[in-house]
Amino acid sequence: MTPQKQLALWITSLFVSVGHAATPTNTSLLSIDASGVNVPVSSQHLHMGSALAPNGERLAINNQFLLKGGHPWLPVMGEFHYSRSPASSWEAELQKMKSAGVNIVASYVIWSHHEEHEGQFNWKENRDLHRFIALCQKVGLKVVVRIGPWSHAEVRFGGFPDWVVNAMPTRGDDPQYLHYVERLYAQIGEQLKGQLWKQGGPVIGVQLENEYNLNGPQQGAQHIRMLKALALKAGLDVPMYTVTGWDNTIYPQGEVVPVFGGYPDEPWGVSTTELPPKETYAFRFDSRVSGDLGAQTVATSPGTAEADAQLTPFLGAEYGAGLPAMYRRRTVVSADDIASMLPVQLGSGVNLLGYYMFHGGRNPMTNAGTSMQESSMSGGYNDTPMISYDFQAPLSPDGQQRDVLRFLRPYHYFLHDFGALLAPMRVRKPDQVPTNETDLQPLRWSVRSQGDQGFLFVNNHVRQYATAAHPQVRFSVKLNTETIAFPETPVTIDEGRYFIWPLNLDLDGTTLRYATAKVIARLDHGTQGITYVFAASGTIPVELGFHASDAASIKVHGGALSQSNGHLTVDHIQPGSNVALTIQRPHAAPVQIVILTEQQSQHLTIGELQGQRRLIITEQQSYLTQTGLALRATNDNHFHVEVFPALHLNEVHADTPLHERPHQGIFQVIEAEQAAVDLPITARLTREAKPVAPVMIGGIAKAALEPKPESFSAAATWQLDLPTAQLQKAFASPGVADVLLSIDFVGDIGRLFSGVRLLDDWYYSGYGWQIGLRQYASTLTTPLTVAASPLRLSVLPLRADAPIYLPKESRPDFAGAAQIAALRQVKLIPVYQLSISSKTKTK
């Protein structure tokens, strides 16, 4: 170090030490002992299937985590029901999931969708399981197949065909039932032939049954053992067999592993008011079970999962990425409601982050044209829409990216690059924790650590409840050989804030002791160096801690560097598009740190483009394809995208001219514009609403029941007149991906028809209803067909005294009226698209 640098460092250190002397004395120091030896790893007690792929890669499981290729693996799994989506959309939707950081697709094989009539199996079109799995492999996603035979999935009889329910006992070892289950499994085995992990395919897991806690004659653990034997007989030999682990589940130990979940509300509940704070927002240091998950059977004995906790890893399958619509309880969740659960689940030890649902869908109709949804009229516990299975999922039934996806992606990218480091880490409990999930005063936090490395998890968001702000906070984390007290300058953790911060993170040879910023990714540029990507935690000032011995190798760009007590602190960093600091070590490639704003991180996509892994920042919806980058913009024909490292524009193709603008920091800026389309639509009231009868109470839940079909004779009806010529032109344009029909109504239930065909339906909740029309293009753009079968919207009135739950902000003003049925607005929204194809294939 030069004398000038030494003098500057001494002056800065003196200034900071004076500043620290002035730090308020009411600092809150939150402490945790994160030292100790981890639980020994063992796997010989777990009897799974073939773990070795033909290329020599092994996928294994032990009592703590998953392994891929001999390394710890903490993947992201998202549920996507192929039979609830058009087959023509599968590949693009899977690409969107992969681009969002999903590694594994989970999907139910819903029995009634495939064998509506006994012995007549349907594996065609949107029921073509084999093709769906093949597309997963093409895109680069692994698959867990949930083969039932009982699925639930908000389907009539839990997915059992009517003829099964009518003819025999189910969910046990009844010989007649097992005969048909064996035949179903054999059919699934044929569909998956050549697609298992041991065959070079993507299928790595099988879930047996669902929410199974039945214990009695021909039931219990023996039944799960029997189902596994039947699956193996059908050729379903996979590295992992799972069962759902909540509500006192019962299974044979060692033969399957439990997977867990949690939801931010209980739409299957009967309360018509807000629920107490949910467990999904509170760190768990003892139990893995997170409250009520809506199982429809009642346990008669303690389950297996809790006793199995030391023998199996903490895996997730159903952490709610949204919530379903149910008639009596219509919950609406925000992006924060969902994303704030992630630090909680990961900070509670989850080593497989599994979502239900990640992609919404629509129920197929029977051959007779009736719906297969869960309904009280068919003996179900819940009433759900006939068609819609939107679930407020990150990806809508038509593939629209919801806001919540922006909040989830940074965590997924973090797990992609740092999950192997996190997976073996043990959960540590702070000295002070909330007394229970309803205690909103203490800060909710935890640490996962191994040796002297770890991650700190904080959640100060609880859905529908105010949490206390925590001013002047510092953390004290005791590790095996040191205690890290940070940050140097206390911070305020406001209500609603949640994040994950690193401890002693190895930056390719330099130790980052701590950061008050979220680490997202590591990009390797080969000989040109390495980029670590962080993001600010809202308005919390970014502070980085290093060892003083690293001072000579660190160059700060726009921040302040100070030294005291053998430690180096970098602060006053302005998050954004520039490099915050560079680390240059002798005989090593340079390491640079980029700290994005929180907003930038929410518009970030990471993936391989033009043969290199890149950062892509855009307010448009974006995802990587096999050939390049796809962008979608709702009702905006202008595209703006920032890329790092920069693309070689002379080596890409686009369906409209690309314009390069001045760089924003390290990011290349590209803009483009598609031709705008004008799509007017009119709605004409053709039937006035009539008075509806009071909502009935009853069913298994003894709560509000969906009105009977005859009640819809009282619905208000509008004819929607479409601009046929403009739609034809839009659907023929390469610059238009889809046209969304947006319906803003107030009432009880809305239904959209083409002639007498029900296209979609919706329970009013205040959450926006949109339907992609491209899938109906051949019908809607033919003038004669439109004249004969116009789109028709019916809205059943909502009574002011309806005993249902609606969010406070969505409860309509009845203005003294007994009921309401109104169409506030209907419009057509073009979804513009821009495709940038590279000559270098994207993996």
N, C-alpha and C positions, 0 to 999 in steps of 0.2 A: 504494500500500500504506500502510495506517495505521501510525503509530509503534508501536502495540501489536503489530501483526502482524510488523513488522520486528524488534522486540525478541524476540518468541517464536521467529522464524525463526533469529535469531542465537544464541539460547540452545540451540535444538535442534541447530544446526550445530556449535556448540562441543561439545555432548554427544556427537554422532556422531563428530566428529574425535578426541575422546579415546578413544571406543570403538574406532575404527579403529587407533589407535596400539597397542591391546592385541591386535590380530588376530594369531593364531599365525603364526610365521615359516615354517612348513612348508606354506604355501598352494601348491596346484598350479595354475599358470597355464598353461592350454592355449591355444596360439596358432594362428592361421590367417591367411594373406594372402588376403583376399577382394576385393582391388582388381583393376583391370584392365578392359579393354574387352571386351564380349561379342562372340561370333562374328557376323558380318554375317548378316542374314536373307535367304534366297533361296528361290524357289519355282518358277522357270521350268523347272527340270530335272525336276519331278514332273508326270507326265501322268495326272491324275485325271479324273473325269467332271464332269457339270454341277453347279455349286456354288451357283447362284442359285435361291432359292425364289420362288414367285409373289408373295409379300409383299415382295420385295426384300431379304430377309435372305440373306447369303452365308455359306456354310460352307466354309472353305478350310484348306489345310495348307501349311506351309513346312518348311524343314530343321530347325526347332527346336520348333514347337508348332502346335496347332490354333487356328483363329480362327473365331469366330461373330459375325456382325454387325460385322466389322472389328476385334474386340477379342480378345486372347488368351483361350483357353478351355482349362481343365484339368478335364475331366469325369470322373465315376465311371461305370464300366460293369460291369454284373453279368450273369452267364450264367444263363438260365432257359430250360429246354427245354420248350416248349409241349406237345410230343407225349409228355412224361413226366408231365404233370399233367392233372387233369380240366378240361375246358373250362369247366365251371360255376364253377371257382375262379379263373380267369385274372384277372378284373378286380380282385378283392380283393387277389390276390397282387401284381399290378403296383402297386396303390396302396401296399402295404406297402413295396415296393422304392423307389418314389418318395419316400415319407415318410422312408425311411432315408438319403436323400441320393443315390440312384442317378439318373443322368441318361440313361443309355443301357442298353437291354437288348440283350444278345447272345444269339443262339440258333442252334444247328445245325439245318439242314434235313436230317434223317437219312433218306437215300434209302430204306433198307429199311422205314422206317415209313410210306412213302408209295407204294411200288411193290413190294409183296411178291411179286406175280406180274407177269410181263412184260406191260406195256401196260395194267395195271389200276391206275390211280392213285386214291389215297384222300386227299381233302382235307376230310374231314368230322369232326365232333365234335372230339376232342382232337388231330386232325391238320389242323384248319382254320387254315392259316397266314394267310389273308386276314383272318379275324376276329381272330386274335391281334394282328396288326399294327394293325388298326383300334382295338383296345382300348388298345394302347400309345399311340396318338395321343390317344385320349379321355382317358387318364390324364395325358398330358403327358410321355411318354418317347420318346426317339429310339431307333432300332433299327439294329444291325449284324447282317446276315443272313449266317451262315456256311454257304455253299451246297455245300461239299465239291467234288467228289462223295465223296471219302473224308473221314470226320470223325474217326475213332477213337471218342471219346466212350464208351469201354468198351462198345461195341456189337459184335455178331458181325460179323466181316469189316470192321470199321471203318465200318459203315453200308452197305457194298455189299450189295445183295440177293443171295441165294444163286445165282440164275440168272445174274447177271453174273459172279460168281466162277467158276462152273462152265464158262462158255462162252467166255471171252475174257481176254486180258491186260488189266491195269488200270494206272492211274496213269501213263499215257504216251499218246503220240499214235497208238496203234493205231486204224485207221479204224473198226473195229466198235465199239470202246469209245467213241470220240468221238461216234459216231452216237447212242448211248444217253445219253451225257452231254448232248449238245445237246438231246435230247428232254426230259430232266429239267430242264435250265435253262429251256427254253421253258415248261414247266409252272410253274416257280417264277415266271417272268416274268409269267405270266397271274395268278397269285395276288397278285403285288405291283403289278399295274396300278393306277395312280392313287394309289399309296402311297409313291412315291419322293419324295425331297426336292424335286426340280425340279417335282413335281406338287402340292406342298403337303402331302406326306405325311411320315412320320417316318423313313423308311429312308434313312440317311445313309452306310452303308458296306456293302461286300460282302467277305467273306473267301473266298479261293480256296484249295481243297485244305486240307491241315493237316499240319504237321510233315514238310514235303517236302524231302528232301535227296538224291533220286535223280538220278544223272547218268549217262547212257548213251544208247544208240540210242533215239530217240523220247521221251527224257526230258529232265531238266534245265530250264534257264530257258525253253527254247522251249515246253515243255509248259505252264508257267504262263502264258506269253504266249498260247497257244492257248485256255486256259480263260478268260482275260479276254476274248478275242475272241468266244467263244461266249456269255459272259455279256452282252456288249454287244449281240450279235445277238438275244438274248432280251429286250432292252429294259432291262437292269439298268444304267442310266446313273446313277451315284451320285458324291458328292463324294470318296469315299475307297475305295481297293481295298487290301486287306491280305493278308499271308501270315504264318504263324508264323515267328519269327526264330531259333529255337534249333536246336541239333544240326546246325550247318553247313548251314543252309537254302540253297536255290538258287532264284533268281528273277531276272527281267529288271529291271535297275536302272531306276528312274524310272517303271516301269509299275505297281508296287505298293510299299507301304511295309511293313516288318516290324513285328510286334508281339511282345512278349516276355512272360516269366512267371517264376515261381519257386514252389516248394512247400517247406513246413517239414520234409518227410520224403519218403521214396521208397517208397510202398507197392507199387510195381511192382518193387522191388528183390528180391534173393534172400537178404539177410542176415537172420539170426534174432536179431541183437543190435542194440543202439542204434548209430546211425550217427554218424560224426564231425560236429561242428558244420556246419550247412548254410550255403551262401553267401548265402541269403536274409536272414541276420541280419548280414551284413557289407556296409558301404558299398562301392560299385563306382565307381572313378575312371577305369577304362580300358575294360573290357569290359561290354557290356550283357547278356550271356548269364549266367544264374544257374544253373549246375550241371545235373544230370540232370533232365529233365522227362518222361522216359518215352517218347520217340520209339521206334517199333518198327522203324525201318529204320536202316541203317548208312551213313554218308556215305563216298564214295570220293574226295572232293576238298574243299578248303576252301570254306566257304560265302560267301555274298554279304553277309550282314548286317554283319559286322565292318568290311568295307571301305566299307560304305555309311553308317557311323556319322555322318560329318560332313554327309551329304546328306539324312538323314531324322531326324525327331524320335524321341525315346525314348518309345515307346508300349507300354502293357501290355495284355494280354488274358487272361493266365492266372496271376495271382497267387492262390495257393490261399487261398480263404476257408474252406477245410476240406480234408479228404482223403477219397479213396474207400476203400471196404472192399475188400480183396483177400485171397484165401484165405491165401496164405503169409505175408503181412505185414499185421498189423492195427493200424495206428497210431491213436492217439487224441491229439488236439490240444486245448489249452486256449485260452481267449479271448486270453490274453496271447501265446501262441505265434503267433496270427494277427495281432493288432493291432500287435505290436512290429515286424512287417515293414513297416508303412506309413511310419514315419519313414525307414526304410532305403531303400525304393523311391523315395519322393519326394525324399529327400536325395541319391539317386544320379542324379537327373535325370528320373525318369519323369514324362511329361506327359499320360498317359491312364492312370488307375488302373483296370485291368480285372481283375475277379475271375472265377475258375472254381472251384466253382459258387457262385452267390449264393443259389440256390433249389434245394433237393433235389427229387427226383422218383422215379417208379417206372417200370420198363420195361413197355411194352405187350407183350401176348402176340401171337403170330401167329394167323392165322385157324384154324390147326390146334390152337391151344392150347399151343404150345411157346414157350419164351423166346428172346429175341434178344440175350442178354447176351454179353459177351466171355468166352470159355471155352477152356481148353486142349483140350477135347474137339472143338472146331471149329477147332483150329489156332491159337488165340489165344495171346498171350504171357502173359496174366493170367487168373486165375479170379476172377470177380466174382459177386455174388448174382444170382439169376434175375430178381428183381423189384426189390429195393431199389436206388435210386441216391441214397441219403440224403446222402452226401458230407460229413456233419457241417456242412452249410451253415448260414449265418446264419438262413435260413428253411427249416424242415423240409419234407418232401414234403407235409405237411398244413397248412403255413403257420404253424406255431408259431415264434415268435421265440426263437432260441437266445441264450445269454449273449453270445456273440461279437458279436452285432449291437450290443449296448449299447456295446461298446468301439470299434466301427468308426464309428458315427454321428458323433461329434464331429469326426473327421477329414474326413468327407464334407461336413459343414456348413462347416468351414473352407475346403475347396476351393470350395464354392459361392460364398462371399463374398470369398475372397482368392486363388482360383486364377488369376485374370487377372493379379494382381500376381506370383505365383510362377512362372507358365509361362515368361516370358522370362529368368528368372534362371539364371545359369550355376553349375554345381557347382564348389565349391572344396575343395581337399584340405588337411587339417590338417598341421601340421609333423610330428606324430608319428601314425602309424597302425599298426594291427596288421600283422604280417608276412604273414598270410594269414587265412582264415576260421576256423582252429583256434586262433589266438592270442587268448586271452581276457583278457589283462592290460591293454593300453592301452584307454582309453575309446574307444568307437566313435562317431564324430560327423562331421558335415560342415556346410558352409554353402552355401546358394545365394544369390547376390547379383546385383544390378545397380545400378551407381552406389553410392549410399550406403544403399540399402535391402537387406534380406535376411531370411533365416530360418535359424535354427540347429536342426539335427536331431541327436538323441541316441538311441542304443539301447544299453541295458545288459542286455538279455534275450537269451539264447540257449537255445533249447529243449533240455531235458534236461541242461544244463550250468550249473555255477555260474560266474558272472562276478564279478570283483573289485568291491567297493565302492570308490568314489572320494571320499575325504573332502577337505574344504577346497578345493573346486574353484572357480576363476574362469576366465572365458574372455576372450581378447584377440582381437578380430576387426578386422583392418585393412581398411577400406573405402577408397573413392577419395579422400575428403578428410578422413577422421578414423579414429581407432582407438577402438573401444568396448571398454573393459575392465569386466567386470561378472561377477557382482553385487558391490555394495560389501561385503556380508558373504558370505564364502565359503560354499558349500553342499556337502552330501554327496549324491552320486548313488549310491543304493543299488543292489544287485543287483536286476535285474528292472525297473528304471525306464526309461521311454522317453517322448519328448515332442518337440514342435516349439515353439520360442520365436521371437518376432518381433524384428527389429532395425530401428529407425527407421521404425516403422509410423505412417503418417499417420492421425491420428484426426480427420479433417475439420477440418484446420487446425492441430492441435497434434501435434507429433512425439513419439511414445513411443519413446525411444531404445532401450529393451529392456524385457523383462518375463520374470520367472522363472515365468511361467504361460502356458498354452496359449490362444491366441486362437481362438475358435470361430465367432463370427458378429457381424454388424452389422445391427441392426434400425433402420429409418428410420421414425419416427413423424410425419413431416411437420413442421408448425410446432411440435409438442410436443417435438421433439428427436430425438436419436439415442442408441441404447444399444449399446455394445460388450460382448460376452459373452466372458469368459475362464473358464478353469478351472484350479484348482491342479494342480500336477504331484505328486500324492501328498502326502507330508509335507514336500516342499521348501518353505521359507518363500517367500511371494509378495513380490517386490520389483519396483517399477516405477521406471524412470528417465526423467526429462524434462530439458529445458533449464531453467536457472535463470530465464531470461526469462519462463517460463510460470508462475512461482510465484503471481502475482496472480490468475490465472484458474482455479487449481486449488483445490478445496475437498475435503479428505479427511474421510471419515466413518468414524471408528473406527480409523484407522491413524496412523502417525507420518510427518511430513514434515520433511526436513532438506536443507541446501544446503551444497555445498562445491565449489570449483574450477569454478564456472560450471555445475554440474550439480545437479539436484534429484532427491532420492530419496524414494520413498514405500514404507514397509515396515510391519511389524507389522500387516498386514492379516489379518483373520479371514475366510476364504472362507465364503460362504453365500448367503443369499437377499436380502441388503441391498445397496444401492448402495455401492460401495467409495469412489468419488470422483466428483466432478462437475467438468466443465470448462465455464466460462461465458465466452465471448469476446464482445466488443462486436459488436452487429448480427449475431449468429449464433445459431442454435438451440443449446440446451444439449446437451452430450455427457456421458453418464454411463457409468461402467464398473461392470459387475457381475462379480464373480469367484466362480464356483460352486465348491463342493467337487468333488473328482474323482468322488465317488459321485453327486452331483447331475448332473454332466455325462454320466454313464453311463445315466441315466434320462431323458435329454433328447430330446425330439422337437421339431423346428422346422418350421413350415409355416403356410400361410394358413388361418385359421379366422375366420369371421364377418367376412370382407372385409379382414383384416389379418394380417400375419405375426406369429406369436406363439411364445413359448417354452412348452413343455408338459413338466412334470416329473411322472413317475408311475412307480411300480414295476410297474404293469401294462404289458402290451404295448399299444402305441398306434400308430395311423397315421391319416393324414388321408384322407378320402374326398371325392367330388365335392360332398357336401352338408354335411360336418362332420367330427366326430372319432369314431373307433371305438376302443374299449378292450376288451382281452381279459385275463381273469384266470384262471390255471390253479388250480383247486381252491380258489378264494377268491371268495366272492360279494360281498365288500366292495370298493368302488372309492374311491380317493383320488387326486386329480389337482390339480396346481398350475399356474396359467396366468398368463402376463404377456404383454401387457397384459390386464387383466381382461375377461372376457366379460360381455355384457349378457344375464343369464339369462332375462329376460323376452322375449328374441328368439330363444330356442333351444327345440327340442323334444327330449325324451329319452324312452326307453321305460320309465323308472322315475323317481320323484321325485328331483330334485337338491337337495342341501342345501349352502348356502354357510357355511363356517366362518371363523373369524378369519384374516386375512391372515398369511402367513409372509413377512416383509419386503415385497418388491414384488409377491409372488405371491398371487393370488386362490386360495383353497382350496375345492375342490368335492368332496363325497362323495356316494355313492349305494350302494344295496345291492339285489342281486337275490335272488329267492327261492332258497333252497338246495335242492339235489336230493340224494337218497341213492341210490347205485347199487352195490348189493352184487353180487359175482361170486364164483363158486366154481369151482375146478379139480379135476377128478376124474381120477386116473391110470387110464388104460384099457389101456395096454401098458407093460410093463417094458422097459427098455433091454436090449439084448443085446450081447455082445462085438463090437467092430468090429475090422476088420483094420488093420494098420499103414498110416499115410499113405504113399502111393506118391510116389516121386521121378521126375521126368521132364519131358516137354514141351519146348518151345523154351527155357524158362528153366532147365531141369534143376534144378528145385526142387520143393517140396511141391505135389502136385496135389489139387484138390478131389475128395473121394470120388465114385465112380460112383453114378448114380441108384439102382442096386440096393442100395447100402450103407444106404439109409434104411430098409430093412426092420428094421434093428437099432435104430431110434430109439425113445426113450421117447415116449409119447403121452398127452396130457391132453385131456379134453373140458372146454370152458369154458362154463359155464351162465350165460347172461345174464339180467338182470332185464327181461324183455320189456316189461312194462307201464310200468316206470319209464323205460326208454329211449324208449318212445313219447311219454311226457309230456315228457321232456327235449328231444327233437328238435322237439316242437311249441311249445316255449317260446321267445319272442323273447329271453329272457335267457340262453339257452344256445347258444353258437356251435358247439360240437362236444363229443364225448365221446372221450377218448383211452383206448385200451387199452394199458396199460403192462405190459410183460412183462420180468421180471427172471429170467433163466435163466443157468445155467452149463453149457457144453457146447461143441460144435463149431459146429453150424449149427442155427438155429431156423427153423421154417416154420409159417406160420399158414394154415389152410385153412377155407373154408366149404364143407362137403361135400367135393367133390374139387377145387374151385377154389382155386388158390393165391392168397392175397391179398397176402402179403408174406413176406419171408425176411430173415435176419439172421446175419452172422458174429459170434460172440461175441468181444467185445473189452473189455468193461467199460463201453462207451459205451451209454447208455440207449436201449432200443427202445420206440417208441411208434407206434401206428397210429390215425389218426382214423377213427371209425366212422360219421360222418354220411354219408359217400359210399356206405355200404352200408346205410343206414337202412331202405330198403324191404324188404331181405332179412332183416335182423336183428331187426326189430320185428314180424314176422308170426309168431305162435305156431306155426302149422303148419309154416312153413318152418324155423323154429328146431328144431322137433322132428325134422324130416326131415334137416336139414343143420346140425347144431350147429357152432360154432366149434371147431376142433381144432388143438392145438399139438403139433408133433413136435420133439424135440430129439435130434439125432445126438450120441452121446457124443464127448467130446474125450479123446483118449489122452494119457497123461502124457508119452509119448515123441514127441508130434507135432512135427515139425521146422518149426514156424511161429513167427513173432514175435508175442508178446503184450507189452504194456506191463508193466513189473515189478509195478505196483500192481494189475494185473488178473489176474495169473497165479494160477489157483485152487490151493488146498491139496488135493492128491489124497489126503492121509493114507495113503499107501502103496498106494492102489488103482491099477489099471492105466488106469482111465478114469473119467470123470464125466459125468453128465447129470442135472441137477437144476433144478427150478423153485422159485426162492426166493420169488417173490411175483408175483401178478398182480392188477391192480386197474383199476377204471374211474375216470377222472379227468374231472370236468366242466370245460369251458372256458366260463366265464361271459362275457357280453359286455354292454357298455353303449354305446349309440349316442347321440351328441349331435349333432343336426342343426341347422344354422343356416339362417335365412331368406335370408342372403346367400350366394350360391354360392361355394364354394371352388374356386380354379383348380387 
